[in-house]
Amino acid sequence: MIAKATLTDKRTVVVELVPGTPLVPTLITGAPATALHTATTWATFAVPALAHSGRAIAVAATVKPVADVATAKNDTMLLYSADGVNFSVSTSPSLIA
């Protein structure tokens, strides 16, 4: 199971929920978004979607603005993970809209 949660320090996390185990943060706002660029950090996450198989995850995300790297025109993307751990990034407007 996967969920979006807000921590007491106001960061947002996407977490994996496994009964009987501690929460496992998968994505955290403020953390480096190196899949896009080494200078970017995650700003927001939408509610994640989990595949029927229970492992694949998709979630819309934005990064904080960085001059000449991330602007309002390219700060939104779709993240996809087939294994729930390693994410790839799509910035294609047709997939995000």
MISEMI-514313 format. One line per field, with one value per residue: x, y, z of N, C-alpha, C, O in turn; residue in one letter; residue number from 0. Coordinates in nm, 3 decimals, padded with zeros to 5 digits. Example, Ala and Ser with C-alpha at 12.3 -4.5 7.8 and 13.67 -1.06 7.14 Angstrom:
2
n.c1 c(01.319, 01.285)
n.c2 c(-00.569, -00.225)
n.c3 c(00.780, 00.708)
ca.c1 c(01.230, 01.367)
ca.c2 c(-00.450, -00.106)
ca.c3 c(00.780, 00.714)
c.c1 c(01.320, 01.290)
c.c2 c(-00.330, 00.003)
c.c3 c(00.780, 00.787)
o.c1 c(01.424, 01.341)
o.c2 c(-00.332, 00.114)
o.c3 c(00.846, 00.804)
torza c(A, S)
torkol c(0, 1)
# end
This chain:
97
n.c1 c(00.085, 00.044, 00.093, 00.032, 00.167, 00.182, 00.444, 00.528, 00.706, 00.623, 00.703, 00.625, 00.561, 00.586, 00.491, 00.555, 00.333, 00.349, 00.213, 00.298, 00.557, 00.797, 00.716, 00.812, 00.972, 00.941, 00.955, 01.044, 00.958, 01.175, 01.399, 01.678, 01.609, 01.736, 01.696, 01.594, 01.759, 02.073, 02.059, 01.802, 01.519, 01.257, 00.928, 00.643, 00.403, 00.151, -00.142, -00.043, -00.061, -00.124, -00.036, -00.233, -00.084, 00.050, 00.307, 00.409, 00.426, 00.284, 00.314, 00.233, 00.450, 00.622, 00.904, 01.115, 01.163, 01.452, 01.691, 01.735, 01.705, 01.475, 01.156, 00.830, 00.733, 00.840, 00.839, 00.681, 00.613, 00.573, 00.622, 00.740, 00.755, 00.849, 00.917, 00.863, 01.066, 01.283, 01.267, 01.156, 01.146, 00.902, 00.856, 00.682, 00.426, 00.187, 00.149, 00.113, -00.092)
n.c2 c(-00.116, 00.231, 00.574, 00.927, 01.159, 01.415, 01.540, 01.637, 01.847, 01.973, 01.874, 01.682, 01.343, 01.046, 00.737, 00.390, 00.155, -00.108, -00.367, -00.410, -00.313, -00.040, 00.288, 00.348, 00.593, 00.693, 00.904, 01.243, 01.575, 01.851, 01.694, 01.600, 01.612, 01.446, 01.289, 01.454, 01.691, 01.783, 02.011, 02.044, 02.018, 01.828, 01.964, 01.935, 01.664, 01.474, 01.278, 00.947, 00.680, 00.333, 00.036, -00.250, -00.476, -00.412, -00.314, -00.128, 00.224, 00.544, 00.895, 01.237, 01.517, 01.815, 02.034, 02.256, 02.595, 02.669, 02.879, 02.893, 02.619, 02.484, 02.593, 02.756, 02.658, 02.407, 02.258, 02.050, 01.705, 01.353, 01.082, 00.751, 00.422, 00.093, -00.086, 00.029, 00.166, 00.268, 00.545, 00.676, 00.963, 01.157, 01.429, 01.486, 01.675, 01.561, 01.333, 01.429, 01.618)
n.c3 c(00.000, -00.061, 00.029, 00.070, 00.292, 00.547, 00.734, 01.075, 01.055, 00.830, 00.584, 00.293, 00.230, 00.034, 00.117, 00.179, 00.298, 00.507, 00.680, 01.021, 01.002, 01.013, 00.876, 00.541, 00.382, 00.050, -00.132, -00.065, 00.009, -00.048, -00.062, -00.274, -00.622, -00.815, -01.040, -01.228, -01.234, -01.093, -00.934, -00.846, -00.618, -00.463, -00.458, -00.439, -00.413, -00.570, -00.486, -00.471, -00.715, -00.720, -00.879, -00.977, -00.927, -00.698, -00.667, -00.864, -00.897, -00.956, -00.961, -00.965, -00.964, -00.848, -00.882, -00.692, -00.801, -00.996, -01.117, -01.467, -01.485, -01.363, -01.412, -01.407, -01.642, -01.680, -01.444, -01.357, -01.338, -01.417, -01.214, -01.221, -01.099, -01.127, -00.935, -00.692, -00.571, -00.733, -00.935, -01.248, -01.463, -01.629, -01.833, -02.025, -02.160, -02.257, -02.107, -01.854, -01.849)
ca.c1 c(00.000, 00.121, 00.015, 00.096, 00.147, 00.254, 00.514, 00.511, 00.789, 00.553, 00.745, 00.533, 00.630, 00.514, 00.540, 00.504, 00.272, 00.356, 00.171, 00.398, 00.690, 00.799, 00.689, 00.929, 00.955, 00.988, 00.987, 01.031, 00.978, 01.300, 01.510, 01.725, 01.536, 01.849, 01.652, 01.570, 01.880, 02.140, 02.031, 01.660, 01.464, 01.113, 00.845, 00.511, 00.361, 00.007, -00.174, 00.014, -00.143, -00.057, -00.085, -00.302, 00.018, 00.093, 00.445, 00.431, 00.372, 00.292, 00.276, 00.271, 00.537, 00.684, 01.031, 01.129, 01.228, 01.596, 01.720, 01.787, 01.690, 01.335, 01.068, 00.688, 00.706, 00.891, 00.861, 00.586, 00.648, 00.513, 00.722, 00.692, 00.845, 00.798, 00.948, 00.831, 01.188, 01.357, 01.171, 01.194, 01.077, 00.850, 00.814, 00.598, 00.297, 00.073, 00.131, 00.082, -00.216)
ca.c2 c(00.000, 00.354, 00.688, 01.058, 01.206, 01.537, 01.524, 01.750, 01.958, 02.022, 01.806, 01.581, 01.220, 00.933, 00.627, 00.256, 00.104, -00.254, -00.401, -00.463, -00.257, 00.107, 00.354, 00.360, 00.705, 00.668, 01.038, 01.343, 01.712, 01.908, 01.604, 01.621, 01.550, 01.426, 01.227, 01.564, 01.773, 01.780, 02.133, 02.053, 01.945, 01.805, 02.066, 01.879, 01.536, 01.448, 01.149, 00.845, 00.569, 00.205, -00.063, -00.368, -00.572, -00.372, -00.264, -00.013, 00.349, 00.666, 01.012, 01.366, 01.590, 01.939, 02.069, 02.398, 02.669, 02.691, 02.962, 02.828, 02.474, 02.449, 02.710, 02.719, 02.590, 02.269, 02.208, 01.943, 01.580, 01.230, 00.986, 00.613, 00.319, -00.044, -00.165, 00.104, 00.225, 00.343, 00.623, 00.745, 01.092, 01.199, 01.567, 01.501, 01.737, 01.476, 01.235, 01.498, 01.696)
ca.c3 c(00.000, -00.072, 00.075, 00.081, 00.429, 00.585, 00.860, 01.167, 01.008, 00.709, 00.462, 00.242, 00.191, -00.023, 00.200, 00.160, 00.421, 00.517, 00.816, 01.113, 00.980, 01.016, 00.747, 00.455, 00.289, -00.086, -00.185, 00.041, -00.039, 00.001, -00.096, -00.411, -00.735, -00.907, -01.166, -01.321, -01.240, -00.963, -00.857, -00.812, -00.504, -00.473, -00.394, -00.407, -00.469, -00.572, -00.425, -00.559, -00.766, -00.707, -00.976, -00.925, -00.881, -00.566, -00.664, -00.951, -00.843, -01.037, -00.883, -01.023, -00.872, -00.894, -00.819, -00.659, -00.910, -00.998, -01.234, -01.587, -01.477, -01.338, -01.410, -01.410, -01.769, -01.684, -01.308, -01.325, -01.405, -01.371, -01.169, -01.231, -01.046, -01.144, -00.816, -00.572, -00.515, -00.835, -01.013, -01.370, -01.474, -01.758, -01.836, -02.144, -02.127, -02.291, -02.000, -01.729, -01.861)
c.c1 c(00.090, 00.032, 00.100, 00.065, 00.226, 00.314, 00.494, 00.595, 00.741, 00.606, 00.638, 00.613, 00.532, 00.575, 00.477, 00.453, 00.273, 00.319, 00.285, 00.539, 00.684, 00.766, 00.820, 00.907, 01.018, 01.033, 00.960, 01.051, 01.103, 01.421, 01.554, 01.642, 01.637, 01.811, 01.626, 01.696, 01.941, 02.108, 01.886, 01.624, 01.314, 01.036, 00.710, 00.494, 00.209, -00.018, -00.122, -00.088, -00.060, -00.120, -00.151, -00.202, 00.068, 00.235, 00.464, 00.357, 00.386, 00.245, 00.321, 00.351, 00.581, 00.816, 01.032, 01.200, 01.378, 01.626, 01.786, 01.776, 01.543, 01.254, 00.923, 00.652, 00.749, 00.909, 00.771, 00.619, 00.569, 00.626, 00.661, 00.798, 00.780, 00.818, 00.916, 00.949, 01.257, 01.259, 01.234, 01.103, 01.028, 00.804, 00.727, 00.462, 00.177, 00.048, 00.084, -00.053, -00.339)
c.c2 c(00.123, 00.471, 00.815, 01.107, 01.335, 01.515, 01.647, 01.870, 02.015, 01.963, 01.705, 01.460, 01.127, 00.814, 00.494, 00.207, -00.048, -00.290, -00.460, -00.410, -00.105, 00.164, 00.370, 00.476, 00.672, 00.798, 01.139, 01.482, 01.769, 01.821, 01.631, 01.544, 01.524, 01.357, 01.333, 01.647, 01.777, 01.901, 02.141, 01.972, 01.932, 01.911, 02.009, 01.742, 01.530, 01.317, 01.041, 00.740, 00.441, 00.107, -00.180, -00.469, -00.538, -00.319, -00.137, 00.110, 00.458, 00.781, 01.137, 01.442, 01.722, 01.957, 02.218, 02.468, 02.684, 02.765, 02.880, 02.675, 02.436, 02.577, 02.662, 02.644, 02.444, 02.208, 02.091, 01.818, 01.464, 01.134, 00.847, 00.519, 00.183, -00.127, -00.094, 00.174, 00.318, 00.412, 00.678, 00.866, 01.112, 01.343, 01.594, 01.560, 01.647, 01.370, 01.300, 01.566, 01.614)
c.c3 c(00.000, -00.030, 00.070, 00.222, 00.450, 00.724, 00.949, 01.127, 00.874, 00.579, 00.424, 00.199, 00.122, 00.048, 00.159, 00.296, 00.417, 00.661, 00.899, 01.094, 00.989, 00.878, 00.670, 00.358, 00.154, -00.151, -00.073, -00.019, 00.029, -00.029, -00.241, -00.513, -00.846, -01.037, -01.272, -01.343, -01.101, -00.875, -00.809, -00.687, -00.522, -00.396, -00.351, -00.471, -00.467, -00.497, -00.520, -00.601, -00.760, -00.806, -00.905, -00.868, -00.741, -00.557, -00.746, -00.896, -00.947, -00.950, -00.959, -00.919, -00.935, -00.821, -00.789, -00.773, -00.888, -01.127, -01.345, -01.585, -01.465, -01.324, -01.412, -01.538, -01.770, -01.545, -01.269, -01.404, -01.348, -01.335, -01.176, -01.176, -01.064, -01.018, -00.684, -00.508, -00.614, -00.929, -01.140, -01.384, -01.616, -01.746, -01.958, -02.106, -02.156, -02.183, -01.871, -01.733, -01.833)
o.c1 c(00.201, -00.089, 00.223, -00.049, 00.325, 00.245, 00.447, 00.562, 00.811, 00.556, 00.569, 00.720, 00.412, 00.695, 00.364, 00.523, 00.205, 00.387, 00.358, 00.631, 00.576, 00.784, 00.924, 00.832, 01.133, 01.137, 00.865, 01.149, 01.132, 01.534, 01.474, 01.608, 01.623, 01.886, 01.634, 01.737, 01.869, 02.129, 01.851, 01.689, 01.251, 01.072, 00.667, 00.560, 00.146, 00.076, -00.155, -00.187, 00.059, -00.242, -00.126, -00.233, 00.122, 00.279, 00.530, 00.242, 00.486, 00.149, 00.432, 00.324, 00.579, 00.836, 00.960, 01.288, 01.425, 01.590, 01.881, 01.831, 01.491, 01.279, 00.897, 00.551, 00.701, 00.987, 00.785, 00.649, 00.507, 00.715, 00.544, 00.917, 00.667, 00.747, 00.940, 00.935, 01.287, 01.178, 01.350, 00.995, 01.102, 00.724, 00.701, 00.390, 00.076, -00.065, 00.021, -00.122, -00.450)
o.c2 c(00.120, 00.468, 00.809, 01.099, 01.361, 01.477, 01.750, 01.983, 02.095, 01.999, 01.650, 01.473, 01.128, 00.791, 00.488, 00.218, -00.110, -00.247, -00.547, -00.456, -00.047, 00.097, 00.402, 00.461, 00.628, 00.802, 01.124, 01.505, 01.740, 01.870, 01.679, 01.427, 01.574, 01.364, 01.306, 01.670, 01.773, 01.896, 02.234, 01.873, 02.016, 01.945, 02.033, 01.707, 01.576, 01.253, 01.043, 00.715, 00.442, 00.097, -00.205, -00.540, -00.625, -00.283, -00.044, 00.101, 00.465, 00.768, 01.143, 01.433, 01.739, 01.902, 02.296, 02.409, 02.707, 02.719, 02.806, 02.608, 02.363, 02.658, 02.542, 02.575, 02.365, 02.114, 02.039, 01.825, 01.475, 01.109, 00.828, 00.536, 00.161, -00.225, -00.149, 00.235, 00.433, 00.347, 00.720, 00.870, 01.089, 01.377, 01.709, 01.499, 01.655, 01.322, 01.235, 01.572, 01.665)
o.c3 c(00.054, -00.051, 00.066, 00.268, 00.381, 00.818, 00.901, 01.161, 00.812, 00.472, 00.509, 00.140, 00.148, 00.041, 00.111, 00.396, 00.335, 00.754, 00.854, 01.161, 00.975, 00.777, 00.728, 00.262, 00.145, -00.217, 00.003, -00.090, 00.144, -00.024, -00.321, -00.493, -00.957, -01.134, -01.391, -01.457, -01.002, -00.754, -00.738, -00.655, -00.587, -00.283, -00.238, -00.568, -00.372, -00.450, -00.638, -00.532, -00.791, -00.816, -00.787, -00.772, -00.672, -00.448, -00.698, -00.855, -01.019, -00.874, -01.010, -00.799, -01.056, -00.713, -00.851, -00.837, -00.776, -01.236, -01.320, -01.672, -01.550, -01.235, -01.418, -01.543, -01.851, -01.529, -01.158, -01.523, -01.242, -01.416, -01.142, -01.203, -01.019, -00.996, -00.577, -00.402, -00.582, -00.995, -01.141, -01.324, -01.712, -01.659, -01.992, -02.027, -02.086, -02.170, -01.788, -01.632, -01.838)
torza c(M, I, A, K, A, T, L, T, D, K, R, T, V, V, V, E, L, V, P, G, T, P, L, V, P, T, L, I, T, G, A, P, A, T, A, L, H, T, A, T, T, W, A, T, F, A, V, P, A, L, A, H, S, G, R, A, I, A, V, A, A, T, V, K, P, V, A, D, V, A, T, A, K, N, D, T, M, L, L, Y, S, A, D, G, V, N, F, S, V, S, T, S, P, S, L, I, A)
torkol c(0, 1, 2, 3, 4, 5, 6, 7, 8, 9, 10, 11, 12, 13, 14, 15, 16, 17, 18, 19, 20, 21, 22, 23, 24, 25, 26, 27, 28, 29, 30, 31, 32, 33, 34, 35, 36, 37, 38, 39, 40, 41, 42, 43, 44, 45, 46, 47, 48, 49, 50, 51, 52, 53, 54, 55, 56, 57, 58, 59, 60, 61, 62, 63, 64, 65, 66, 67, 68, 69, 70, 71, 72, 73, 74, 75, 76, 77, 78, 79, 80, 81, 82, 83, 84, 85, 86, 87, 88, 89, 90, 91, 92, 93, 94, 95, 96)
# end
